[in-house]
Structure formats: C-alpha cells, structure tokens
Amino acid sequence: MIRYLTKILLFHFLITVVGCEKENSNPTKPVNHIPEIVSISASPSAIGKNQKSRLSVVAIDEDGDALQYNWSTTGGVFLDGTESKLATWKAPDVLGSYECKVVISDGVDTTAAMVNIDVVEVAILKIADEPLDFSYDLTSGKFLIENSGKVDLHWKVIPKAHWIKVEPGEGSTNTEIDEVEVAIDRKGFAAGEYNGLIGVESNGGNIDILVTFTTLITPEMVLIPAGEFTMGSNSGYQNELPIHKVSLDAYWIDKYEVTNQEYVDFLNALYENGEINIDVSGDGYAAYKDGKQLIKFFSRVLTNRGIDCVINFDENNFIAERGTENYPVCFVTWYGALAFAEHFNKRLPTEAEWEYAARGVGDRKYPCGNLEPTQFDCNYTMNIGHPLMVGLYSPLGDSPFGCADMAGNAWEWCSSLLKDYPYDSQDGRENLSAEGCRIVRGGGWDSLTQSLRCAARTCFYPADQYPSYGFRCAKSTD
C-alpha cells in the first residue's frame, strides 16, 4: 500500500514540474507602448501671406523605438522637414486658419497631434539702401524703412558698434517710407577696413544692416641720412657683382608703397584736367599721358593667377574696388610710376637709394634682418595669393630705417637703367629719357625668397605691367 501511494505522489510531482517548464518556455509577449507627444508648436503662430513658420514636435517612446514623423496640412506648403521633428511651413496667399498635423509612428502604433497657424494681415519690414558702404571720405549716409504690410509697422533702430550713430532711433509707419540718418565717427581708427551692424527690430520682422568703412593709410616719408654702404652681394646673382662701396647724400623715401587709392586720386586729377586719355580697345583699357601708358586694366589677369583688376574706370571716374584702397597699386608701368612721382614733386628712388633704405649701413641680407623671412615678416611666395594692405607687417618686417614692405607685397620700380656694377649715377643709368630696361627691387607677393634680398635686382621694360609691379617715391632734401 505504501509503495502504491509513493508512485502516485511521484507521478503528480513529475506532471507539476513538466507543466512548470512548459509554462516558462512560453513567456507572455511584452506590450508595445504607444509614442507619447510631449509638445507641438508653431513659431510664429500668426503670420502674413506667404510667410514662414517653424514647426516643432517633441515625442518620447517608452520602449526606445525609433520614431517616424509625417507632417500634413490643410493649406500652404511644407518647405522642408516633412519627415522630421522640425518642419518649415509656408503660408498660402489667402487669409485664414490652417491646421498642420503630424503623425508619429514607432513601427507598430501611431499617434497624432495638430497645431493651428493663423494667416493674418501683418506689418512687413523692408530696408532700402543697404548695406551702407562709406568710402574713405564719407561720414554720413542714410537708409529707408518701408512697410509692405497692411497694418502699422513699429520699428526701433539699434547701432551695434560704438562708432555708429543713428537719427531717429524709432518710429511707426503705415504705407509711408521713413528715412534714418546714419553717421560714423572715424576718430582713433588705424588704417584698415571696419565692419559694424545696425539692427532694425519691428513687429514686421528684424533685419541687420551691414555698415562698412575704410580708413586710409597716412602717407609718410622717412629721412635717410647721408652715409656709405656696401652695395651688391657675393652670394646672389651675377648682376650683383662686384660688391662695392657707395656714398649717398641724405634723401627722403616713402615709408609705404603707393596705394591704390593714392593712384586713383592721381588718375582722377589728371582726367579732370584733361591730361590723360582712356583707351578701351583690346582686352581691357589703359590710361595714357603724353603717349605713354601709365596703367592698364584687365577684367582678369592673363597669367592664370586669377587676380582681379582692382582699379576700374566707371562713369568718367576711377575707383578702387572696396577693401583694396590701402593695397599697393599694381599693374602700373614705369612711366605710370614716374608720372605719379613728378605730379607730387617727387621722383623714383635710384636703385642705390632703394638698397640703402632697405639694408642700412650694416650688411643685412633682407630688409627685416639676416634670417630668412617668414610669413610673419612679409607677403611673398604666394602665401596669401594677392597684395595686402601696406604696412601690415610693420614694424616686424621693416628695414633698419623704418621703411615698410621693402620685401614682398609689390616689386618696386626704380629710376635706374640696368647697367653693370659698380653703381655710378653719372654713367647714364639715371637718364630718364634713355631707352632700356628699368630696375625693379624688393620682390612681390608672388616672389620666391631669393628675390626678397636687399641686393637682388632685376629689370623690365618701362611699358611692362604686371600684377605685382608697384613703386614708392623718393625726394631730395635740397
């Protein structure tokens, strides 16, 4: 009997264990949670015809599933984001209230939410006469505030630079045009280009207006004292030999290379007096004086360097492109350099004067010292790819006498003809009427280091012009 009962109990135990294992091998399938929308918004929620509103929806999924978005609307169009949590909606040109709906899915379940956007009559801010570009001699200007909407525009003007003044600072307009006077204060600004903003805030939108102005470099001349120096080099080209001593009287030389704006002012003065004529034939146009070409202008340089011409002739007026006023003038011929110098009762430096001003009484290899120049000393070897504002590397790259940019930026015409050394100012090389190649010194923005040496000399024909040919002037003390 006991043995019989034991078998019955064992049988029930086995059935229970097996049943439990079967239950555990088929767990209950987890429940999917529907995505929950936390918020939905339109900014702004009231806009004018054909204006834009930014839609945003925030949703969470408790299961961590990736969510899919799908926007739709009863009017207007979506410009972007129809399958994203952020979308841009553009209103139709009909007033009314429009519904924008988003459906969100986790791949199993979906949920949806709506937001309404009202298309109403609004004020619409428009600005005329901007950006405001003050040339080197302007101190005042203006811009116009217009309202192209149907309700009154209330506006406020906020200068975002201490040197900008505006009058009036605020106002209202329906269909009229309001005028705002702008003045700039140049006091205390070093030579260069400056940018600022004027903010216009209104119930018809906000606009920032760019204000720019240029302060010109102040021309200076440096007095080079009388003295003796060693001219030439034993470690350069053949035409730099032999090295020899040269004595010079005191003279003045420009601290900076002649700039685009200085040359533009010169050309405009000659043109106004009828002293030059303009040739617009061929691949560009050129300015001539007494039958000699001063400077030639190309729409683009023909050397594949891609350097645009920065002096242009427009409506009987020479102008320098915005932002290049303080760059060294280039494309100028030897005749053009000489004519400029003589117009201001100056002259071109002899190559001996140029080398003395660059080297000093010592034996400097480069104007900035004996060490090979770097990108911090001058503009050369195409490290920038175009000229830069004169004096930008001063005083680090200056010569011993304080002359700027005597290495790089622009080659500089000298008065001298190319003749063998030793230098002798009385052997005909300083005859301005003689024919032949004229010396250029200093190297340009496109030159290799070897051309930046104080002793380096090369020459070009006086009618030649090139993207890196410039000059500076000299003057005798007597």
C-alpha positions in Angstrom: 0.0 0.0 0.0 2.8 2.4 0.9 4.6 1.6 -2.3 1.4 2.3 -4.3 0.9 5.7 -2.6 4.5 6.7 -3.3 4.2 6.0 -7.0 1.0 8.2 -7.2 2.8 11.1 -5.4 5.8 10.8 -7.7 3.6 10.8 -10.8 1.8 14.1 -9.7 5.2 15.7 -8.9 6.5 14.9 -12.4 3.4 16.3 -14.0 3.7 19.5 -12.0 7.4 20.0 -12.9 6.9 19.4 -16.6 3.9 21.7 -16.6 6.0 24.5 -15.0 8.8 24.0 -17.6 6.3 24.3 -20.4 4.8 27.5 -18.9 8.3 29.0 -18.5 9.2 28.1 -22.1 6.4 30.3 -23.5 6.6 33.7 -21.6 3.9 36.3 -22.1 4.6 38.6 -25.2 5.6 42.2 -24.0 3.1 45.0 -24.6 4.1 47.8 -27.1 3.8 51.3 -25.7 2.3 54.0 -28.0 4.6 57.0 -28.6 3.7 60.0 -26.4 3.7 63.5 -27.7 5.0 65.9 -25.2 4.6 69.2 -27.1 3.9 70.7 -30.5 4.3 74.3 -31.5 4.4 76.8 -34.4 6.7 79.8 -34.3 5.2 82.2 -35.1 1.7 81.0 -34.8 0.3 84.1 -36.7 2.0 85.1 -39.9 1.3 87.0 -43.1 0.6 85.7 -46.5 3.4 83.7 -48.0 5.5 84.0 -44.8 7.1 81.1 -43.0 6.5 79.4 -39.6 8.8 76.8 -37.9 7.0 73.7 -36.6 8.4 71.6 -33.8 7.2 68.5 -32.1 8.7 66.6 -29.1 7.7 63.0 -28.6 9.1 60.1 -26.5 8.8 56.3 -26.8 8.9 54.3 -23.6 10.2 51.3 -25.5 13.1 53.3 -27.0 11.9 52.6 -30.6 13.0 54.8 -33.4 10.2 57.2 -34.3 9.0 58.2 -37.7 7.3 61.6 -38.5 4.9 62.6 -41.2 3.5 66.1 -41.5 0.5 67.2 -43.5 -1.5 70.5 -43.8 -4.9 71.8 -44.8 -3.3 74.6 -46.8 0.1 76.1 -47.6 3.1 74.0 -48.3 6.0 72.4 -46.3 9.4 73.7 -47.5 11.4 71.1 -45.5 11.3 68.6 -42.7 8.1 66.7 -43.6 9.7 63.6 -42.2 11.4 65.2 -39.2 10.6 66.6 -35.8 11.3 70.1 -37.2 9.5 71.4 -40.3 9.1 74.7 -42.2 5.7 75.7 -43.4 4.9 78.5 -45.9 1.5 80.2 -45.7 -0.7 80.5 -48.7 -1.8 83.9 -50.1 -5.3 83.5 -48.6 -6.1 84.7 -45.1 -7.5 82.1 -42.6 -6.6 79.5 -40.0 -4.7 76.4 -41.2 -4.1 73.1 -39.5 -0.7 71.3 -39.5 -0.8 67.7 -38.4 2.0 65.3 -37.5 1.6 61.5 -37.3 4.2 59.8 -35.3 4.9 56.0 -35.6 7.2 53.6 -33.7 6.7 50.9 -36.4 3.7 49.3 -34.6 1.5 52.0 -33.2 0.8 55.6 -34.2 -0.3 58.8 -32.5 -1.0 62.3 -33.9 -1.2 66.0 -32.9 -2.3 69.2 -34.6 -1.3 72.8 -34.4 -3.1 75.8 -36.0 -1.5 78.7 -37.7 -3.4 81.9 -38.5 -2.6 83.8 -41.7 -3.5 87.4 -41.0 -2.7 90.9 -42.1 0.7 91.9 -40.8 3.3 94.6 -41.0 6.3 93.6 -43.2 9.6 95.3 -42.7 11.7 96.2 -45.8 15.0 98.1 -45.9 16.3 100.1 -48.9 19.8 101.5 -49.4 21.7 98.8 -47.6 24.4 97.7 -47.0 25.9 101.1 -46.1 29.3 101.4 -47.6 31.2 104.5 -46.5 34.1 105.3 -48.8 37.3 106.7 -47.3 36.0 110.3 -47.2 32.3 109.8 -46.3 31.0 110.3 -42.8 27.2 110.2 -43.2 24.6 108.3 -45.1 21.0 107.0 -44.8 18.7 104.0 -45.3 15.0 103.8 -45.8 12.4 101.8 -43.8 9.5 100.6 -45.8 6.3 98.7 -44.7 4.8 96.4 -47.4 2.2 95.0 -45.0 -1.4 96.1 -44.1 -1.0 97.2 -40.5 1.2 99.8 -38.9 4.9 99.0 -38.6 6.5 99.9 -35.3 10.3 99.9 -35.5 13.4 100.6 -33.5 17.0 101.1 -34.7 19.9 99.7 -32.6 23.5 100.5 -33.6 25.7 97.6 -32.7 29.1 99.4 -32.9 30.1 102.4 -30.8 31.2 104.4 -33.9 27.7 104.3 -35.5 25.1 107.0 -34.7 21.5 107.0 -36.0 18.7 109.5 -36.0 15.8 108.9 -35.3 16.1 105.8 -33.2 12.5 104.6 -33.5 9.2 105.3 -35.3 6.0 104.0 -36.8 4.8 103.8 -40.4 1.8 102.5 -42.3 2.4 103.0 -46.0 4.9 105.8 -45.8 8.7 105.5 -46.1 10.8 106.5 -43.1 14.3 107.8 -43.5 17.1 107.1 -41.0 20.3 109.1 -41.0 23.5 107.3 -40.2 26.8 108.9 -39.2 30.1 107.3 -38.4 32.9 108.5 -36.3 36.4 107.6 -37.7 38.4 109.2 -34.9 41.0 106.9 -33.4 40.8 104.2 -36.1 44.1 103.0 -37.6 44.2 102.4 -41.4 42.1 99.5 -42.4 38.6 98.2 -43.2 36.0 98.1 -40.5 32.5 96.5 -40.3 29.6 97.0 -38.0 25.9 96.3 -37.8 22.7 98.3 -37.3 19.8 96.2 -36.0 16.3 97.1 -37.1 13.7 95.5 -34.8 10.0 95.7 -35.6 6.6 93.9 -35.4 7.1 93.2 -39.1 10.4 91.3 -38.7 14.0 92.1 -37.8 16.9 93.0 -40.2 20.6 93.6 -39.6 22.2 96.2 -41.9 25.9 95.9 -42.6 27.9 99.1 -42.2 31.5 99.3 -43.6 34.1 102.0 -43.9 37.8 102.3 -44.8 40.4 104.5 -43.1 43.2 105.3 -45.5 46.9 104.9 -44.6 48.5 108.2 -44.0 51.4 108.8 -46.4 54.7 109.3 -44.7 58.3 109.8 -45.8 61.4 108.6 -44.0 64.6 110.7 -43.9 67.5 108.5 -44.9 70.7 110.1 -43.5 73.8 110.6 -45.7 76.2 107.7 -45.5 78.2 105.0 -47.1 77.0 101.4 -47.5 78.1 98.2 -49.3 76.1 97.6 -52.4 75.8 94.2 -54.1 76.3 90.6 -52.9 78.8 87.8 -53.3 76.1 85.2 -52.7 73.5 86.3 -55.2 73.2 86.6 -59.0 75.9 87.6 -61.3 74.5 91.1 -61.9 75.0 91.8 -58.1 78.8 91.7 -58.5 81.2 93.1 -57.6 80.3 94.3 -54.2 81.4 97.9 -53.8 81.0 101.0 -51.5 78.5 103.7 -52.4 78.2 107.1 -50.7 74.9 108.9 -50.8 73.6 112.3 -49.7 70.6 112.4 -47.4 67.2 111.9 -49.1 63.6 111.2 -48.3 61.8 108.0 -49.3 58.2 106.8 -48.8 57.6 104.7 -45.7 54.9 102.8 -47.7 54.4 101.7 -51.2 52.0 103.9 -53.1 48.4 102.6 -52.6 45.5 102.0 -55.0 43.6 105.0 -53.5 46.5 107.3 -53.9 46.9 106.3 -57.5 43.2 106.6 -58.1 43.2 110.2 -56.8 46.1 110.9 -59.1 44.3 109.5 -62.2 41.1 111.4 -61.4 43.0 114.6 -61.0 44.7 114.1 -64.4 41.5 113.1 -66.1 39.6 116.1 -64.7 42.3 118.4 -66.2 42.3 116.6 -69.5 45.9 115.4 -69.1 45.2 111.7 -69.8 43.1 109.8 -72.3 41.5 106.3 -71.9 41.9 103.6 -74.5 39.1 101.0 -74.2 40.2 98.8 -77.2 41.6 95.3 -77.0 41.4 93.1 -73.9 41.0 95.9 -71.4 41.5 99.6 -71.2 44.5 101.8 -70.4 45.3 105.3 -69.2 47.8 107.3 -71.4 49.7 110.5 -70.7 51.8 112.2 -73.3 51.5 109.0 -75.4 52.9 106.8 -72.6 50.8 104.1 -70.9 50.5 104.7 -67.2 48.5 101.7 -66.2 46.5 99.0 -67.9 43.3 97.5 -66.6 42.2 93.9 -67.3 38.9 92.3 -66.3 41.1 89.4 -65.3 44.8 89.0 -65.4 46.0 86.8 -68.3 48.5 84.8 -66.3 46.1 82.2 -64.9 46.7 83.5 -61.4 43.1 84.7 -61.2 43.9 88.1 -59.7 41.1 90.6 -60.5 41.9 94.1 -61.5 41.2 96.4 -58.5 41.2 99.8 -60.2 38.3 100.4 -62.6 37.1 103.3 -64.7 33.3 103.8 -64.4 31.2 106.8 -65.5 34.2 109.0 -66.0 35.7 108.2 -62.7 38.5 106.0 -61.5 37.7 103.9 -58.4 39.4 101.2 -56.4 37.5 98.1 -55.5 36.0 98.1 -52.0 38.6 96.9 -49.5 41.7 97.4 -51.7 42.1 101.1 -51.2 45.2 100.5 -48.9 46.8 97.8 -51.1 49.8 98.7 -53.1 48.9 99.9 -56.6 49.9 97.2 -59.2 49.7 96.9 -63.0 51.5 100.2 -63.1 54.2 100.8 -65.7 57.5 102.6 -65.1 56.0 105.6 -67.0 53.0 105.5 -64.7 55.2 105.4 -61.6 57.4 108.3 -62.8 54.3 110.4 -63.8 52.8 110.0 -60.3 56.1 110.9 -58.6 56.6 114.0 -60.7 53.0 115.1 -60.2 53.7 115.4 -56.5 57.1 117.0 -56.9 58.9 113.7 -56.1 60.9 111.2 -58.1 61.6 107.5 -58.2 64.5 106.3 -56.0 67.7 105.2 -57.7 68.5 101.6 -57.1 71.3 102.7 -54.8 68.9 104.7 -52.7 66.5 101.8 -52.7 69.1 99.3 -51.5 70.5 101.7 -48.8 67.0 102.3 -47.4 66.4 98.5 -47.4 69.8 97.5 -46.0 71.1 100.3 -43.8 74.7 100.8 -43.0 75.2 97.2 -42.0 75.3 94.1 -44.2 71.7 92.9 -43.9 70.7 90.2 -46.2 67.0 91.0 -46.1 65.3 94.3 -45.1 64.0 92.6 -41.9 67.4 91.1 -40.9 69.8 88.3 -41.8 67.4 85.4 -41.1 65.3 84.2 -44.0 61.9 85.9 -43.8 58.8 84.1 -42.7 55.0 84.6 -43.3 55.1 86.9 -40.3 57.7 89.3 -41.9 56.3 89.9 -45.4 53.8 88.8 -48.1 55.6 86.5 -50.6 55.8 83.1 -52.2 52.0 83.2 -52.9 51.4 82.5 -49.2 48.4 84.9 -49.5 47.9 84.9 -53.2 47.4 88.7 -53.7 48.7 92.0 -52.4 47.8 93.1 -48.8 47.4 96.5 -47.1 50.7 98.4 -47.0 52.3 98.4 -43.6 50.5 95.3 -42.4 53.8 93.6 -41.5 55.2 96.7 -39.8 57.3 97.0 -37.7 58.4 93.4 -37.7 59.2 93.4 -41.4 60.6 97.0 -41.6 64.0 98.0 -42.8 66.6 99.5 -40.4 65.3 103.0 -41.3 61.7 102.0 -40.7 60.5 101.5 -44.3 57.7 99.0 -44.6 57.2 96.3 -47.2 60.6 96.6 -48.9 60.5 92.8 -49.1 57.4 91.3 -50.8 53.9 92.7 -51.5 54.9 94.5 -54.7 58.0 94.9 -56.8 59.1 98.5 -56.8 60.2 100.5 -59.8 63.5 102.4 -59.5 64.6 105.2 -61.8 67.8 103.4 -62.8 68.5 101.6 -66.1 70.1 98.1 -65.8 73.8 98.5 -66.0 76.7 96.5 -64.6 78.2 97.3 -61.3 79.9 99.3 -59.7 77.0 101.7 -59.5 77.7 105.2 -60.9 74.9 107.7 -61.0 76.9 109.7 -63.7 77.3 106.9 -66.3 73.9 107.5 -67.9 71.9 104.9 -65.9 69.9 107.7 -64.3 69.0 109.3 -67.6 65.2 109.3 -67.6 64.9 109.8 -71.3 67.2 106.9 -72.3 65.7 103.7 -73.6 66.3 100.3 -72.0 65.2 98.1 -69.0 64.5 99.8 -65.7 65.3 98.3 -62.4 62.7 96.8 -60.0 63.5 95.8 -56.5 62.1 94.0 -53.4 60.1 91.2 -54.8 56.3 90.9 -54.8 53.5 88.8 -53.3 54.3 86.1 -55.9 58.1 86.1 -55.4 60.5 83.5 -54.1 62.7 84.2 -51.1 65.8 84.8 -53.2 64.1 87.9 -54.7 63.5 89.4 -51.3 67.2 90.0 -50.6 68.3 93.7 -50.3 70.9 93.1 -53.1 68.5 91.3 -55.5 68.0 93.3 -58.7 66.1 92.6 -62.0 64.6 94.8 -64.7 61.7 95.2 -67.0 60.9 97.4 -70.0 59.2 100.7 -68.9 55.9 99.9 -70.6 55.6 96.5 -68.9 52.9 96.0 -66.4 52.2 93.0 -64.1 50.0 92.0 -61.1 52.9 92.6 -58.7 54.6 95.8 -60.1 54.3 98.8 -57.8 56.5 101.6 -56.5 57.3 104.1 -53.8 58.7 107.6 -54.2 61.8 109.5 -53.1 62.7 113.1 -52.7 66.0 115.0 -52.4 66.5 117.1 -49.2 67.5 120.2 -51.0 
